[in-house]
Amino acid sequence: MIGTTTYSAVPLIFLLASSTAQAGVCTSAIAQAQSEVDAAIENSLSTDGWKPESIGAMRGYQPTPRSLAQTEGHGSAALQQALDLLGRARKYDRLGNGAACREQLTNVRSILLKRTR
């Protein structure tokens, strides 16, 4: 009985170890870029002043970065484009295409730089 338990735990250990090894080449850079986009959204919301509560908020729906970017107003399109580029970067990261992933992240940072000027 003890031997069976030991052998059944081995595949689980390998499964857990391999899941961290499958992280993409851009995963940490994507997380950093996401936090920069989130900060830009927060910053734009705090400078635009008070706005009426949306129907979604009244229904108790939690805001997402995209829904917050849509309410941002004058810079909404740029922030939504940055979120789209982050989505593409995640796709390329899952596919293991580091060059395409980094290109998308460069475009995200370019959008954020234009917003700060």
C-alpha positions as CSV (number, residue, x, y, z in Angstrom):
1,M,0.0,0.0,0.0
2,I,2.8,2.4,0.8
3,G,4.6,1.7,-2.5
4,T,1.4,2.5,-4.5
5,T,1.1,5.9,-2.8
6,T,4.7,6.8,-3.5
7,Y,4.4,5.9,-7.2
8,S,1.2,7.8,-7.6
9,A,2.8,11.0,-6.2
10,V,5.7,10.9,-8.6
11,P,3.6,11.9,-11.7
12,L,1.9,14.7,-9.7
13,I,5.3,16.1,-8.8
14,F,6.5,16.0,-12.5
15,L,3.2,17.6,-13.6
16,L,3.6,20.5,-11.1
17,A,7.3,20.9,-12.0
18,S,6.6,21.0,-15.8
19,S,3.8,23.6,-15.4
20,T,6.3,26.2,-14.2
21,A,8.7,25.3,-16.9
22,Q,6.1,26.0,-19.6
23,A,6.0,29.7,-18.7
24,G,6.6,31.7,-21.9
25,V,9.7,33.7,-22.7
26,C,7.8,37.0,-22.3
27,T,5.6,36.2,-19.3
28,S,7.4,38.5,-16.8
29,A,7.7,41.3,-19.4
30,I,3.9,41.0,-20.1
31,A,3.1,41.3,-16.4
32,Q,5.3,44.4,-16.2
33,A,3.6,46.0,-19.2
34,Q,0.2,45.1,-17.9
35,S,0.9,46.9,-14.6
36,E,2.1,49.9,-16.6
37,V,-1.1,50.0,-18.7
38,D,-3.2,49.6,-15.5
39,A,-1.3,52.5,-14.0
40,A,-2.0,54.6,-17.1
41,I,-5.7,53.8,-16.9
42,E,-5.8,54.6,-13.2
43,N,-3.9,57.9,-13.8
44,S,-6.3,58.9,-16.5
45,L,-9.3,58.1,-14.5
46,S,-8.1,60.2,-11.5
47,T,-7.4,63.2,-13.7
48,D,-10.7,63.2,-15.6
49,G,-12.7,63.8,-12.4
50,W,-16.0,62.3,-11.3
51,K,-18.3,60.4,-13.7
52,P,-21.7,58.9,-13.1
53,E,-21.9,55.3,-12.1
54,S,-22.4,52.9,-15.0
55,I,-25.2,50.4,-15.3
56,G,-22.7,47.6,-14.9
57,A,-21.4,49.1,-11.7
58,M,-24.9,49.4,-10.3
59,R,-25.5,45.8,-11.1
60,G,-22.4,44.9,-9.1
61,Y,-20.1,43.9,-12.0
62,Q,-16.4,44.3,-11.3
63,P,-14.5,46.6,-13.6
64,T,-11.9,45.2,-15.9
65,P,-8.9,47.2,-17.4
66,R,-10.8,47.3,-20.7
67,S,-14.1,48.6,-19.2
68,L,-12.1,51.3,-17.3
69,A,-10.2,52.2,-20.5
70,Q,-13.5,52.6,-22.3
71,T,-14.8,55.1,-19.8
72,E,-11.6,57.1,-19.9
73,G,-12.8,59.4,-22.8
74,H,-10.2,61.3,-24.8
75,G,-7.4,58.7,-24.6
76,S,-9.7,55.6,-24.6
77,A,-8.7,54.4,-28.0
78,A,-5.0,54.4,-27.2
79,L,-5.5,52.5,-24.0
80,Q,-7.8,49.9,-25.7
81,Q,-5.1,49.5,-28.4
82,A,-2.5,48.8,-25.7
83,L,-4.8,46.2,-24.1
84,D,-5.2,44.6,-27.5
85,L,-1.5,44.5,-28.0
86,L,-1.1,42.9,-24.6
87,G,-3.5,40.2,-25.7
88,R,-1.5,39.5,-28.8
89,A,1.7,39.4,-26.7
90,R,0.1,36.8,-24.5
91,K,-0.9,34.8,-27.6
92,Y,2.7,34.9,-29.0
93,D,4.0,34.0,-25.6
94,R,1.9,30.9,-25.4
95,L,3.1,30.0,-28.9
96,G,6.7,30.4,-27.9
97,N,7.3,33.3,-30.4
98,G,9.5,35.5,-28.2
99,A,10.4,38.0,-31.0
100,A,6.7,38.7,-31.9
101,C,5.9,38.9,-28.2
102,R,8.6,41.5,-27.6
103,E,7.5,43.5,-30.7
104,Q,3.9,43.8,-29.2
105,L,5.3,44.9,-25.9
106,T,7.5,47.5,-27.6
107,N,4.3,48.8,-29.3
108,V,2.5,48.9,-25.9
109,R,5.3,51.0,-24.4
110,S,5.3,53.3,-27.4
111,I,1.6,54.0,-26.8
112,L,2.3,54.7,-23.1
113,L,5.2,57.0,-24.0
114,K,3.0,59.0,-26.4
115,R,0.4,59.4,-23.7
116,T,2.9,61.0,-21.2
117,R,4.1,63.6,-23.7
